[in-house]
Amino acid sequence: MRARQARAAALLLVAAGVPLLAAGQELRDLALSWAQGDYRAPLVCVLDGTAREALRRVRIHPGRASDRPSVRLTFHDLEAPPEIECSGVSGQPGPNVVGVLELVFEGRSRPDTGEVDFRNAMRRDGGFRFGVASGRLLIGAAGATTAEMEKVDFAGGEAFLRSVSPGSDTARRLAAFGAERQRELKLSAASGRELVFELVELPRP
């Protein structure tokens, strides 16, 4: 019975995009592993009256080595020409966002209940909330240079990353960009500034 339950738990972790880990991993470790990926946020950009598709690169990768495990959330420059205007595929604004945030998991985490806690969190919330330990982002118009962009401190804020629900409006919008792991990311700064992204992960090798 216990063997069947363990196999079922392992299959659920794989389906959720979590690599199989050694027994006794805490929820923190599973959540940080689940979050990692090389994502793209689809955009629709208009230049000289012509609409073009574009992709914003957003990476979530292992953080700096320390006694507090973390991941780094990196936004790459759109490198778009001046005068261009961009929006997400849902129609929300698509500013240029550049910078790196260090994310940590601040929820309850015990090695003896890690897999159970992970399954419960995925059923309840579809994802995880991470604290922003440090980092600033440059935010500006899609075609702005970094020198023209506003610097926003996200330290002390929150990042909520969750899976896109199958059949939802977001899933339908992202379907044309791949069926790999689809995510919704919401960033909230302590100042109240918020950013929302719809993401698709590139296929893993």
Buried (B, 14 or more C-beta within 10 A) or exposed (E): EEEEEEEEBBEBBEEBBBEEBEEEBBBBBBBBBBBBBBBBBBBBBBBEEEEEEBBBBBBBEEBEEEEEBBBBBBBEBBEBEEEBBBBBBBEEEBBBBBBBBBBBBEEEBEEEEBBEBBBEBBEEEBBBBBBBBBBBBBBBBBBBEEEEBEEBBBBEBBBBBBBBEEEEEBBEBBEEBBEBBBBBBBBBBEEEBEBBBBBBBBEEE
